[in-house]
Amino acid sequence: MPPPTGEPKRRRLLSLPAVCPCEGIAPAPLLASLLALAADLASRGAGDAAGAFPVLRRGARQAARIAGLLLAFLEEIHDAAPSPAAASAVLALTELHVALQKLRFLLTDCARRGARLWVLVNAGLAASELRVVLGSVAAAMDALPKGVLDASLEAGELARLVSEQAWRVPVRPDAGDERAARTVRSILEQFKSGVSPDAEDARRVLEHIGVRTWSECSEEIAFLEDELRTRTDGAGDDSSSCSDAVLINSLIAFLVYCRIVLFDHIDVASPKPDAAARAAARCPDWIRPDALQCPITLDLMIDPVTVSTGQTYDRASITRWMKAGCRTCPVTGERLRTVDVVPNAALRGIIERLLLSNGVSLPDAGAGSSGHRHGALGDAPAALFGRAATGAARLAVAYIVAQISTGSTADRRRATCEARKLCKHSGFYRGCLVDANAVPWLLCLLSSTDASVQENAVASLLNLSKHPRGREALFEAGGVGLVVDVINVGARAEARQNAAAVLFYLSSDAEHAEEIGRIPESIPTLVQLIRDGAHRGRKNAMVSLYGLLQCASNHGKAVAAGAVAALAALLSGDRDRDGGDIGGDAVALLARLAEHPAGAQAVLARPGLVARVVELLAASASRSGKDHCVALLVSLCRHFGEKVVAQLGRMPGLMASLYTLVADGSPQTCKRARALLNMIHRHYEMGDQPPAAPAPAPASEAGERVVRVL
């Protein structure tokens, strides 16, 4: 049996599954379960709980009142002796149990935080489902045998009252619900025409469903994104699912527009202090947040999964990697034996505790599978977009750009925060922001004296640089120098780290890499960040510098800026304590530098660096790390010949590592290791001393393969 590939799908809102009690259930536990269900339902109509229904208020209160009557009836027959044992009584109570389960699901959905707008536009469906469920309750009461109803005088009267009210209660959407739903439909029609709706109309809709703050609006958006994933995953060409997806996307865009236009204050809900303290206490103090980032995207993993090599990635990232045709592990370079992944529940629990300790809730698993984790509106297929969603998104983006260009510092702080949030995972919003000419205005804010404005602007530019038109717009506006300045003098470490990552995306094109290299401070600034930055800053700087090195003219500039010395320092034990795989990244960059004579000369001139690379070759557990080590050594031999070959031949442990790689390494590593072995053997065949040879283990299959290869 293949390993599990994920958690069970979440129940769709307003779908009412129920578990029928087993056929041979005894009356006593069935009655006890009914009492618990009825008590739960009755409590939802009392006191503050009655105000938890922003939609279908009257119908929900009537259902709770009927549940209260039913609870009194069940208590009456429970107190009677003996318990109802007739088969017909058990059958009727079983049907009643199923109906109460569905009623509990329905009332839960109607009161669910985050689902208010979706319930509003589906108020007719919710009322219809409530009418059917109450009919099932009445039918089950009518099916009870006379012996149960005669348990007491009160029992008979209560049963009759429950049946009559369940049959006759009028269940329909409230007048306010219908009015608010019509307003939503009217606003969506205006979005289709590119017309901004009256802000008061939108505000009245949100007031009706109880959405009064920025965070509550964000909660509604998060729910709809999750509902969209639930409905589209595995839906195929189902027309009803596509129709629902178009509507949900339109509602998401409506809420995004409202959040941006209506709310002047960004509030972030935080947990109670004692809850946060407990969450922090449960989180191990040896866990580094950086270690919880996906190795592919460097974003916090939302749905961590483990592949066949034992490495863990975010589900969305590794899924995109595999769909692109890659069948190797991104970290180790090993070939994946299977595309199946296993959820890493332990790591997800650690991430959740860390987030809770900082007042942030973890999205449902599976959010990342379509992006976020991640911006369902932007990652949905084009067919799932409607004119309303597109129009609302463009109007929202236009408002953001206007606030960035002409607003006060507070307006800019809020607008850049919204831009950062929208384009983090949404390619659609990235395109909208680029089309709205947001890039030049964001570049202007890089020199802002407000640290939050600067940080949000840099993060927004980082996300926009992932878009091809965004990269072009950034170059056309002459923004590379401004980004480099932020790496140097950014107000916060996160701004400097994100600015370094911007250069990585900009350097994806060889012509752009050459243009960036022409800026005098660009490469020295990245080297400085490698030398003095935090873990994430170093990684971002290294990948950016690696991209710049695809241009030959940048190699000499990197060497002159001291890149080799900075990378060598990362390979020493005292500088690699926070690094994890940062040593492997440093070796990869050194191997890239050593491809040119100036870089190879700088590596050889660094005391102890070659010996350290040989040590890493023997100690590294990563196949890609070993490959980079061998590539570096081969480049040194190619540029400096016999001098380096002789030095390598005298290093203890190198020959054994090379023989092992010839036998068990990847094809590319095997080829390089064989070439290096041949160079060392030829050198010592012409000299006086034999090369250092490994002492193979007895009956070693790997040794036999080495002999055959050589």
KATAUR-V37455 format. One record per backbone hydrogen bond with DSSP energy under -1.0 kcal/mol. NH is the residue of the N-H (numbers start at 1). CO is the residue of the C=O. Records with the same first field share a line. If there is no record, write none. Layout:
NH = CO, CO
//
This chain:
15 = 12
25 = 22
30 = 26
31 = 27
32 = 28
33 = 29
34 = 30
35 = 31
36 = 32
37 = 33
38 = 34
39 = 35
40 = 36
41 = 37
42 = 38
43 = 39
45 = 42
46 = 43
49 = 46
50 = 47
51 = 48
52 = 49
60 = 56
61 = 57
62 = 58
63 = 59
64 = 60
65 = 61
66 = 62
67 = 63
68 = 64
69 = 65
70 = 66
71 = 67
72 = 68
73 = 69
74 = 70
75 = 71
76 = 72
77 = 73
78 = 74
79 = 75
90 = 86
91 = 87
92 = 88
93 = 89
94 = 90
95 = 91
96 = 92
97 = 93
98 = 94
99 = 95
100 = 96
101 = 97
102 = 98
103 = 99
104 = 100
105 = 101
106 = 102
107 = 103
108 = 104
109 = 105
110 = 106
111 = 107
115 = 112
119 = 115
120 = 116
121 = 117
123 = 120
126 = 122
127 = 123
128 = 124
129 = 125
130 = 126
131 = 127
132 = 128
133 = 129
134 = 130
135 = 131
136 = 132
137 = 133
138 = 134
139 = 135
140 = 136
141 = 137
142 = 138
143 = 139
144 = 141
148 = 145
149 = 145
150 = 146
151 = 148
156 = 152
157 = 153
158 = 154
159 = 155
160 = 156
161 = 157
162 = 158
163 = 159
164 = 160
165 = 161
166 = 162
167 = 163
168 = 164
169 = 165
178 = 174
179 = 175
180 = 176
181 = 177
182 = 178
183 = 179
184 = 180
185 = 181
186 = 182
187 = 183
188 = 184
189 = 185
190 = 186
191 = 187
192 = 188
193 = 189
194 = 191
195 = 190
202 = 198
203 = 199
204 = 200
205 = 201
206 = 202
207 = 203
208 = 204
209 = 205
211 = 206
217 = 213
218 = 214
219 = 215
220 = 216
221 = 217
222 = 218
223 = 219
224 = 220
225 = 221
226 = 222
227 = 223
228 = 224
229 = 225
230 = 226
231 = 227
232 = 228
233 = 229
235 = 232
238 = 235
242 = 238
243 = 239
244 = 240
245 = 241
246 = 242
247 = 243
248 = 244
249 = 245
250 = 246
251 = 247
252 = 248
253 = 249
254 = 250
255 = 251
256 = 252
257 = 253
258 = 254
259 = 255
260 = 256
261 = 257
262 = 258
276 = 272
277 = 273
278 = 274
279 = 275
280 = 276
281 = 277
282 = 278
287 = 284
291 = 288
292 = 289
293 = 290
294 = 299
298 = 294
301 = 292
305 = 313
306 = 342
307 = 311
310 = 307
313 = 305
315 = 303
318 = 314
319 = 315
320 = 316
321 = 317
322 = 318
323 = 319
324 = 320
325 = 322
326 = 321
329 = 334
333 = 329
336 = 327
342 = 306
344 = 304
345 = 343
348 = 344
349 = 345
350 = 346
351 = 347
352 = 348
353 = 349
354 = 350
355 = 351
356 = 352
357 = 353
358 = 355
359 = 356
360 = 355
367 = 364
372 = 373
374 = 367
379 = 375
380 = 376
384 = 381
385 = 382
390 = 386
391 = 387
392 = 388
393 = 389
394 = 390
395 = 391
396 = 392
397 = 393
398 = 394
399 = 395
400 = 396
401 = 397
402 = 398
403 = 399
404 = 400
405 = 401
406 = 402
407 = 403
412 = 408
413 = 409
414 = 410
415 = 411
416 = 412
417 = 413
418 = 414
419 = 415
420 = 416
421 = 417
422 = 418
423 = 419
430 = 426
431 = 427
432 = 428
433 = 429
434 = 430
435 = 431
436 = 432
437 = 434
438 = 433
442 = 438
443 = 439
444 = 440
445 = 441
446 = 443
448 = 445
454 = 450
455 = 451
456 = 452
457 = 453
458 = 454
459 = 455
460 = 456
461 = 457
462 = 458
463 = 459
464 = 460
465 = 461
466 = 463
467 = 464
471 = 467
472 = 468
473 = 469
474 = 470
475 = 471
476 = 472
477 = 473
478 = 475
479 = 474
483 = 479
484 = 480
485 = 481
486 = 482
487 = 483
488 = 484
489 = 485
490 = 486
496 = 492
497 = 493
498 = 494
499 = 495
500 = 496
501 = 497
502 = 498
503 = 499
504 = 500
505 = 501
506 = 502
507 = 503
508 = 505
513 = 509
514 = 510
515 = 511
516 = 512
517 = 513
519 = 516
522 = 519
525 = 521
526 = 522
527 = 523
528 = 524
529 = 525
530 = 526
531 = 527
532 = 528
533 = 529
538 = 534
539 = 535
540 = 536
541 = 537
542 = 538
543 = 539
544 = 540
545 = 541
546 = 542
547 = 543
548 = 544
549 = 545
550 = 547
551 = 548
554 = 551
555 = 552
558 = 554
559 = 555
560 = 556
561 = 557
562 = 559
563 = 558
566 = 562
567 = 563
568 = 564
569 = 565
570 = 566
575 = 572
579 = 576
582 = 579
585 = 581
586 = 582
587 = 583
588 = 584
589 = 585
590 = 586
591 = 587
592 = 588
593 = 589
594 = 590
596 = 593
600 = 596
601 = 597
602 = 598
603 = 599
604 = 600
605 = 601
609 = 606
612 = 608
613 = 609
614 = 610
615 = 611
616 = 612
617 = 613
618 = 614
619 = 615
620 = 616
626 = 622
627 = 623
628 = 624
629 = 625
630 = 626
631 = 627
632 = 628
633 = 629
634 = 630
635 = 631
636 = 632
637 = 633
638 = 634
639 = 635
640 = 636
641 = 637
643 = 640
645 = 641
646 = 642
647 = 643
648 = 644
649 = 645
650 = 646
651 = 648
654 = 651
657 = 653
658 = 654
659 = 655
660 = 656
661 = 657
662 = 658
663 = 659
664 = 660
665 = 661
670 = 666
671 = 667
672 = 668
673 = 669
674 = 670
675 = 671
676 = 672
677 = 673
678 = 674
679 = 675
680 = 676
681 = 677
682 = 678
683 = 679
684 = 680
685 = 681
686 = 682
700 = 697
704 = 700
705 = 701
706 = 702
707 = 703
708 = 704
709 = 705
710 = 706
//
